[in-house]
Amino acid sequence: MHLVETRDLTHTYRGNVHALEGVNFVAERKSRIAVIGPNGAGKSTLFKHFNGILKPASGEVLIRGEPITKENLREIRKFVGIVFQNSDDQIFSPTVEQDVAFGPTNLGLDEATVAHRVEEALHLLGVEELRHRVPHHLSGGEKKRVAIAGILAMEPQVLVLDEPTAGLDPQGVADLVAFVNRLPDEYGMTVIFSTHQVDLVAEVADYIYVMDHGRIVASGTVEEIFTRPELLARTRLDVPVIPKLIRSLQEGGVAIDMAYTYEGAKKSFLDAYTRRA
Ligand SMILES: Nc1ncnc2c1ncn2[C@@H]1O[C@H](COP(=O)(O)OP(=O)(O)OP(=O)(O)O)[C@@H](O)[C@H]1O
């Protein structure tokens, strides 16, 4: 059984905007899935179907094999936590601490459990020192971290992050990558995220969906997607710099193995250098 699945999902906004057309998507337990595609491709719209914020015009959304209904909506929102692109929409309490406590308190958990979850979430996102600050006055990147902490404190099994790195400084991006990569093994979680930063995808994803004009136009492993420059160009994306550089070297006659991540590239370059020496 898939944790999250859509079958022939279609969504039409008012004004006859066909935002999703026949989308088939699956997410398994402990997977890290990237959804990439140009502006307006339908990524956020798809995410809003994962916990019943939007309802399908046609097709199905199944969470742990069950359709979303009025009766299970609360359970589903506990199970699938979504952090939206604009953190301002998700932060509203007088202090950061209260804001992160809002979700778990709403779940009806006792005070001690809420306090424990808040501590853990603040710690995981590295925002403990912001706990007494007014969320409204935080910087964009700080707000983003607090918004993620607030969702995490509800301990969802599936964490959905819409453009999580937008507005983060380089260290913030590196922290986020490290954070996301801990979630499947340490917490058994599934992470689904969208991004325009293709260079990041191989560092954080095992599987990629490429969207364009409301459709999934390709899906596959990092290797399967990033060896298709024509597909990426067609969808206004680029081949990430590491495989692009290695491909150029290979075409120039250098014997070097293909790689997609920084660590993979380091190994390929060292191996190629050692072979030559
Ligand atoms: N509330 C709405 N009412 C009408 N149309 C909408 C609404 N929200 C989104 N759309 C339209 O639906 C389409 C898909 O938008 P969506 O926000 O899902 O794309 P996206 O892939 O997340 O884009 P981006 O990369 O810019 O965040 C776009 O054409 C957009 O203009």
The ligand as a MOL file (V3000), in Angstrom:
LIG
                    3D

  0  0  0     0  0            999 V3000
M  V30 BEGIN CTAB
M  V30 COUNTS 31 33 0 0 0
M  V30 BEGIN ATOM
M  V30 1 N -6.4710 29.8890 -6.3710 0
M  V30 2 C -6.2780 29.8080 -7.6910 0
M  V30 3 N -7.2190 30.2240 -8.5580 0
M  V30 4 C -7.0310 30.1220 -9.8980 0
M  V30 5 N -5.9280 29.6240 -10.4680 0
M  V30 6 C -4.9570 29.1990 -9.6490 0
M  V30 7 C -5.0680 29.2650 -8.2180 0
M  V30 8 N -3.9370 28.7610 -7.6770 0
M  V30 9 C -3.1450 28.3950 -8.7130 0
M  V30 10 N -3.7510 28.6520 -9.9070 0
M  V30 11 C -3.2390 28.3420 -11.2440 0
M  V30 12 O -3.0140 26.9550 -11.3280 0
M  V30 13 C -1.8230 26.6700 -12.0610 0
M  V30 14 C -0.8880 25.8360 -11.1930 0
M  V30 15 O -0.4290 26.6430 -10.1130 0
M  V30 16 P 0.4990 26.0760 -8.9480 0
M  V30 17 O 0.6190 27.1370 -7.9220 0
M  V30 18 O 0.0140 24.7350 -8.5480 0
M  V30 19 O 1.9000 25.8980 -9.7360 0
M  V30 20 P 3.3860 25.6190 -9.1760 0
M  V30 21 O 3.9560 24.5390 -10.0420 0
M  V30 22 O 3.3490 25.3850 -7.7290 0
M  V30 23 O 4.1140 26.9980 -9.5370 0
M  V30 24 P 5.3520 27.7720 -8.8520 0
M  V30 25 O 6.5970 27.0460 -9.2580 0
M  V30 26 O 5.2700 29.1310 -9.5080 0
M  V30 27 O 5.1120 27.8100 -7.3810 0
M  V30 28 C -1.2550 28.0210 -12.4960 0
M  V30 29 O -1.6960 28.2620 -13.7930 0
M  V30 30 C -1.8880 28.9940 -11.5200 0
M  V30 31 O -2.0310 30.2590 -12.1100 0
M  V30 END ATOM
M  V30 BEGIN BOND
M  V30 1 1 1 2
M  V30 2 1 2 3
M  V30 3 2 2 7
M  V30 4 2 3 4
M  V30 5 1 4 5
M  V30 6 2 5 6
M  V30 7 1 6 7
M  V30 8 1 6 10
M  V30 9 1 7 8
M  V30 10 2 8 9
M  V30 11 1 9 10
M  V30 12 1 10 11
M  V30 13 1 11 12
M  V30 14 1 11 30
M  V30 15 1 12 13
M  V30 16 1 13 14
M  V30 17 1 13 28
M  V30 18 1 14 15
M  V30 19 1 15 16
M  V30 20 2 16 17
M  V30 21 1 16 18
M  V30 22 1 16 19
M  V30 23 1 19 20
M  V30 24 2 20 21
M  V30 25 1 20 22
M  V30 26 1 20 23
M  V30 27 1 23 24
M  V30 28 2 24 25
M  V30 29 1 24 26
M  V30 30 1 24 27
M  V30 31 1 28 29
M  V30 32 1 28 30
M  V30 33 1 30 31
M  V30 END BOND
M  V30 END CTAB
M  END
